[in-house]
């Protein structure tokens, strides 16, 4: 999951070196924290949150395959 989110985020931002992805694993849930440079925050969120929703949808679909509930949080 971490690799998927990192590939998606690095392809969107101007500063790919500052992309950090952390996973916090629970019993049935996985929280993925995505951190990008403050200049790139808008690019990851997108207009009206469309890109963020798309990233969350892809993560949720992959999580469903392995039986985990995946939550993607974009933090600064």
Backbone as JSON, one array per atom type, in Angstrom:
{
  "sequence": "XXXXXXXXXXXXXXXXXXXXXXXXXXXXXXXXXXXXXXXXXXXXXXXXXXXXXXXXXXXXXXXXXXXXXXXXXXXX",
  "N": [[0.84, -1.19, 0.0], [1.92, 1.21, 0.79], [3.82, 1.69, -1.17], [2.24, 2.08, -3.47], [0.8, 4.47, -2.86], [2.94, 6.23, -2.59], [4.06, 6.22, -5.18], [1.93, 7.31, -6.66], [1.73, 9.87, -5.45], [4.3, 11.01, -5.85], [4.33, 11.31, -8.58], [2.64, 13.41, -8.96], [3.59, 15.75, -7.71], [5.86, 18.64, -7.46], [8.13, 18.49, -5.93], [9.38, 15.69, -5.47], [11.14, 14.49, -3.7], [10.4, 15.19, -1.16], [8.2, 13.75, -0.45], [6.58, 11.75, 1.84], [5.53, 8.69, 3.2], [3.72, 7.04, 5.63], [2.77, 4.14, 7.39], [0.26, 3.01, 9.57], [-0.62, 0.32, 11.23], [-3.46, -1.53, 12.14], [-5.68, -3.95, 13.69], [-7.83, -4.58, 11.88], [-7.71, -2.43, 10.24], [-5.93, -0.03, 8.26], [-3.99, 2.76, 8.42], [-2.86, 5.24, 6.37], [-0.54, 7.71, 6.17], [0.07, 10.52, 4.33], [2.53, 12.73, 3.48], [3.48, 15.77, 2.13], [5.4, 18.43, 0.55], [4.66, 21.79, 1.53], [4.11, 23.48, -0.6], [3.21, 21.75, -2.52], [0.83, 20.74, -1.63], [-1.72, 21.5, -2.61], [-1.7, 20.34, -5.13], [-1.82, 17.64, -4.59], [-4.25, 17.43, -3.33], [-6.07, 18.56, -5.15], [-8.55, 20.09, -7.34], [-11.46, 20.85, -5.67], [-11.0, 18.61, -4.14], [-10.79, 16.34, -5.73], [-8.58, 14.79, -6.66], [-7.5, 13.83, -4.27], [-9.67, 12.28, -3.43], [-9.63, 10.35, -5.44], [-7.16, 9.08, -4.97], [-7.71, 8.01, -2.45], [-9.79, 6.27, -3.15], [-8.48, 4.39, -4.8], [-6.7, 3.3, -2.94], [-8.51, 2.21, -1.13], [-9.74, 0.28, -2.73], [-7.59, -1.46, -3.23], [-7.12, -2.22, -0.6], [-9.46, -3.61, 0.0], [-9.05, -5.94, -1.43], [-7.2, -7.29, 0.11], [-8.51, -7.51, 2.45], [-8.55, -5.4, 4.31], [-9.44, -2.35, 5.91], [-8.77, 0.68, 4.57], [-7.48, 3.85, 5.29], [-6.66, 6.96, 4.07], [-4.75, 9.63, 4.99], [-3.99, 12.96, 4.45], [-1.4, 14.83, 5.42], [0.23, 17.78, 6.68]],
  "CA": [[0.0, 0.0, 0.0], [2.82, 2.34, 0.92], [4.45, 1.91, -2.48], [1.21, 2.61, -4.36], [0.54, 5.86, -2.5], [4.16, 7.0, -2.88], [4.17, 6.38, -6.64], [0.91, 8.26, -7.08], [2.04, 11.21, -4.96], [5.51, 11.56, -6.48], [4.03, 11.68, -9.97], [1.82, 14.62, -8.96], [4.2, 16.91, -7.06], [7.08, 19.22, -8.01], [9.23, 18.1, -5.04], [9.16, 14.28, -5.12], [12.02, 14.08, -2.6], [9.78, 15.52, 0.12], [7.03, 12.89, -0.24], [6.76, 10.72, 2.86], [4.35, 7.86, 3.43], [3.83, 6.22, 6.83], [1.64, 3.23, 7.61], [-0.06, 2.64, 10.94], [-1.42, -0.88, 11.04], [-4.28, -2.03, 13.22], [-6.17, -5.31, 13.46], [-8.58, -4.67, 10.62], [-7.61, -1.16, 9.52], [-4.6, 0.47, 7.94], [-4.0, 4.2, 8.21], [-1.71, 5.68, 5.58], [-0.35, 9.16, 6.26], [0.82, 11.05, 3.2], [3.05, 14.05, 3.79], [4.17, 16.39, 0.99], [5.81, 19.81, 0.8], [3.49, 22.68, 1.63], [3.82, 24.02, -1.94], [2.57, 20.7, -3.33], [-0.4, 20.27, -0.98], [-2.84, 21.71, -3.51], [-1.63, 19.39, -6.25], [-2.23, 16.32, -4.11], [-5.67, 17.5, -3.0], [-6.78, 18.8, -6.4], [-9.72, 20.97, -7.31], [-12.59, 20.31, -4.91], [-10.62, 17.34, -3.52], [-10.98, 15.21, -6.64], [-7.39, 13.92, -6.7], [-7.45, 13.15, -2.97], [-10.72, 11.23, -3.45], [-9.19, 9.28, -6.33], [-6.12, 8.35, -4.26], [-8.38, 7.23, -1.4], [-10.56, 5.19, -3.79], [-7.54, 3.35, -5.22], [-6.2, 2.64, -1.74], [-9.6, 1.42, -0.58], [-9.92, -0.89, -3.6], [-6.51, -2.4, -2.95], [-7.34, -2.73, 0.75], [-10.54, -4.59, -0.05], [-8.5, -7.19, -1.94], [-6.49, -8.0, 1.18], [-9.38, -7.58, 3.62], [-8.25, -4.33, 5.26], [-10.06, -1.06, 5.71], [-7.65, 1.6, 4.4], [-7.78, 5.26, 5.42], [-5.54, 7.78, 3.64], [-4.78, 10.97, 5.55], [-2.98, 13.85, 3.88], [-0.96, 15.7, 6.51], [1.25, 18.74, 6.25]],
  "C": [[0.88, 1.25, 0.0], [3.44, 2.71, -0.43], [3.46, 2.54, -3.47], [0.98, 4.09, -4.1], [1.74, 6.73, -2.85], [4.32, 7.23, -4.37], [3.15, 7.39, -7.15], [1.28, 9.7, -6.69], [3.26, 11.81, -5.66], [5.27, 11.95, -7.93], [3.24, 12.98, -10.06], [2.57, 15.88, -8.54], [5.45, 17.41, -7.8], [8.31, 18.81, -7.2], [9.07, 16.65, -4.6], [10.04, 13.8, -3.97], [11.38, 14.3, -1.23], [8.51, 14.71, 0.39], [7.38, 11.82, 0.79], [5.44, 10.0, 3.08], [4.63, 6.99, 4.65], [2.57, 5.37, 6.95], [1.49, 2.95, 9.09], [-1.06, 1.49, 10.84], [-2.17, -1.24, 12.31], [-4.72, -3.44, 12.91], [-6.85, -5.45, 12.11], [-8.46, -3.41, 9.78], [-6.15, -0.79, 9.3], [-4.73, 1.95, 7.67], [-2.71, 4.56, 7.48], [-1.65, 7.2, 5.64], [0.56, 9.6, 5.12], [1.23, 12.48, 3.53], [3.82, 14.56, 2.58], [4.6, 17.8, 1.39], [4.59, 20.71, 0.78], [3.12, 23.29, 0.28], [3.04, 23.03, -2.8], [1.25, 20.22, -2.76], [-1.6, 20.4, -1.92], [-2.87, 20.74, -4.67], [-2.09, 18.0, -5.84], [-3.72, 16.3, -3.8], [-6.5, 17.69, -4.26], [-7.98, 19.72, -6.23], [-10.88, 20.23, -6.67], [-12.29, 18.91, -4.34], [-10.71, 16.13, -4.42], [-9.79, 14.27, -6.67], [-7.26, 13.15, -5.39], [-8.48, 12.02, -2.91], [-10.3, 10.06, -4.32], [-8.1, 8.43, -5.67], [-6.75, 7.46, -3.18], [-9.16, 6.06, -2.0], [-9.64, 4.06, -4.23], [-7.01, 2.58, -4.01], [-7.27, 1.75, -1.12], [-9.83, 0.15, -1.4], [-8.82, -1.92, -3.36], [-6.66, -3.01, -1.56], [-8.42, -3.78, 0.8], [-10.04, -5.94, -0.55], [-7.82, -8.0, -0.85], [-7.29, -8.04, 2.47], [-9.09, -6.55, 4.69], [-9.04, -3.09, 4.9], [-8.93, -0.04, 5.68], [-8.17, 3.05, 4.47], [-6.54, 6.04, 5.03], [-5.73, 9.17, 4.2], [-3.66, 11.78, 4.92], [-2.64, 14.87, 4.95], [0.12, 16.64, 6.0], [2.49, 18.64, 7.11]]
}
